[in-house]
Amino acid sequence: MGQQDGRQVWAARLAELPGDGFKFHRLRGLYGRIPDALWLLGGYGYQIVEWDRTHHYCGYCATPTVRGDSERVRRCPNCGLSVYPRLAPAVMVLLTRLHQGRPQILLCRSPQFPPGMYSANAGFVEPSETVEHAAHREMKEETNLDIRNLRYFDSQPWPFPHSLMLAFTAEYISPDEGGGEIVPQPGEIEEARWFFHDELPQLPGRASISRRLIESVVGEIREGE
């Protein structure tokens, strides 16, 4: 994998525990329980090992691939196809509005979420589009809402399985201003609701950037009231 603090770092898939005193843990559940640098290193290792495991054969001619000598790549010795570790950028948008003189945030429920959990809206960037366009498109497709004043918040590597989350805040365009009403996209969004900061539902765990995004915006709202 490289070196950290002068020591070589290796990643490998284990079929069984290497000996007494060791336990298997899911990476997501280790967030906050181990140093952030170690958690990120674990995510890096997981993604590289999974990429290596799933690209033993060329996707074009099915010839066994070989590892590159000077860079992280698997190449086909027959047709020359080169395959690098995958990265899937995804955008996340937390939408705000004023309602009855008080700020609200829009939170959405995916059918895959645990009961009662809501989060900021998110989706993958499509080929040939910018992250800004993806943010507008995802919000329109999944909630039927139009946004403005898109502002970058932060990013986070998300190795489940190989994403890069790019988080934004934005403002709601009301129907009076030409925007739409909430219409959840079937199969993608179970429910989308506006929440005041003092009536928030169950939120994602602290491992996700969505939690930091929500807490940051809610903190600003509280300071302003």
SVG drawing of the C-alpha trace seen along z (x, -y; Angstrom):
<svg xmlns="http://www.w3.org/2000/svg" viewBox="-46 -36 57 55">
<polyline fill="none" stroke="black" stroke-width="0.4" points="0.0,0.0 2.9,-2.4 4.6,-3.6 3.3,-5.3 5.7,-6.6 8.6,-4.8 6.9,-1.4 5.5,0.6 1.7,0.9 0.1,4.0 -3.5,4.9 -4.9,8.4 -8.0,10.5 -8.0,12.9 -10.0,16.2 -9.6,16.6 -8.1,14.8 -4.3,14.8 -4.2,15.9 -5.4,15.5 -6.2,12.0 -7.5,10.8 -11.2,10.1 -12.9,9.2 -14.7,5.8 -16.7,4.0 -15.0,0.9 -18.1,-1.3 -18.5,-0.4 -14.9,-1.4 -15.4,-5.0 -14.7,-7.1 -13.3,-4.1 -9.9,-4.3 -7.8,-7.3 -9.2,-8.9 -5.9,-8.4 -6.1,-4.6 -9.8,-4.5 -9.0,-6.2 -6.1,-3.9 -8.4,-0.9 -10.8,-2.3 -8.0,-2.8 -6.8,0.8 -10.3,2.2 -10.9,0.4 -7.6,1.4 -8.0,5.1 -11.5,5.2 -10.4,3.6 -7.6,6.1 -9.9,9.0 -12.5,8.0 -10.1,7.3 -8.1,10.6 -9.4,10.9 -9.6,8.4 -13.2,7.1 -12.7,7.0 -11.0,10.3 -11.0,12.3 -7.3,12.7 -5.7,12.8 -4.4,9.4 -1.1,8.5 -0.1,5.9 1.8,2.8 5.4,2.4 5.5,-1.4 1.8,-2.4 -1.3,-0.9 -2.9,0.7 -3.8,4.1 -3.0,4.6 -4.1,7.1 -1.0,8.6 -3.2,9.6 -5.1,6.5 -3.4,3.8 -6.5,2.7 -5.4,0.9 -7.7,0.9 -7.1,-1.5 -8.8,-1.6 -12.4,-2.9 -13.7,-6.0 -17.4,-6.9 -18.1,-10.6 -21.4,-11.4 -23.0,-14.6 -25.0,-15.4 -27.1,-18.5 -28.8,-19.8 -31.5,-22.2 -32.8,-25.1 -35.8,-27.4 -37.6,-29.9 -41.0,-28.8 -43.2,-30.9 -40.1,-33.1 -37.9,-30.1 -35.3,-28.2 -36.0,-24.5 -33.9,-21.8 -35.0,-19.2 -34.3,-15.6 -35.1,-12.5 -35.7,-8.8 -34.3,-6.1 -36.2,-2.7 -32.8,-1.2 -32.6,-3.3 -33.3,-1.9 -36.8,-2.8 -37.1,-6.5 -33.8,-7.6 -33.5,-10.6 -30.5,-12.2 -29.5,-14.8 -30.3,-14.0 -27.5,-12.3 -26.8,-10.7 -24.0,-9.7 -22.4,-12.0 -23.2,-10.9 -20.6,-10.7 -20.0,-14.0 -21.6,-16.2 -20.1,-18.6 -20.7,-18.0 -22.8,-21.2 -25.0,-19.9 -25.3,-16.6 -26.5,-18.4 -29.2,-20.2 -30.2,-17.1 -30.4,-14.8 -32.5,-17.2 -34.9,-17.7 -35.1,-14.0 -35.6,-12.7 -37.7,-15.4 -38.9,-17.6 -37.4,-20.7 -35.3,-23.4 -32.3,-24.9 -30.0,-27.9 -26.9,-29.3 -25.2,-25.9 -22.2,-26.1 -19.5,-23.5 -19.2,-22.2 -16.7,-19.4 -15.7,-16.0 -15.2,-12.5 -13.7,-9.3 -16.5,-6.7 -15.2,-3.1 -18.6,-1.5 -17.6,-0.4 -15.6,-3.1 -17.2,-6.5 -16.1,-10.1 -18.8,-12.1 -19.0,-15.9 -21.3,-17.7 -23.1,-21.0 -25.7,-23.3 -28.3,-25.1 -31.5,-27.2 -35.0,-26.2 -36.8,-27.9 -40.4,-28.1 -43.4,-27.6 -44.0,-31.3 -40.6,-31.8 -41.0,-29.2 -39.9,-26.1 -41.7,-22.9 -43.4,-21.1 -42.0,-17.9 -42.7,-14.8 -40.5,-11.9 -39.1,-9.7 -40.6,-6.2 -38.1,-3.6 -35.5,-6.1 -37.1,-8.4 -39.6,-7.0 -40.4,-10.4 -38.9,-14.0 -39.9,-16.4 -39.0,-19.8 -37.7,-19.9 -37.1,-22.7 -33.8,-22.3 -35.6,-21.4 -37.6,-18.5 -35.0,-16.5 -35.5,-12.8 -33.0,-10.1 -29.9,-11.0 -27.1,-8.9 -24.1,-7.9 -21.1,-10.1 -19.1,-8.1 -21.0,-9.8 -20.3,-13.3 -24.1,-13.8 -24.1,-13.9 -21.5,-16.6 -23.3,-18.5 -26.6,-18.5 -25.0,-19.4 -23.0,-22.3 -26.1,-23.8 -28.2,-23.2 -25.5,-24.8 -25.6,-28.0 -29.4,-28.1 -29.3,-27.9 -26.7,-30.6 -28.9,-32.8 -32.1,-32.4"/>
</svg>
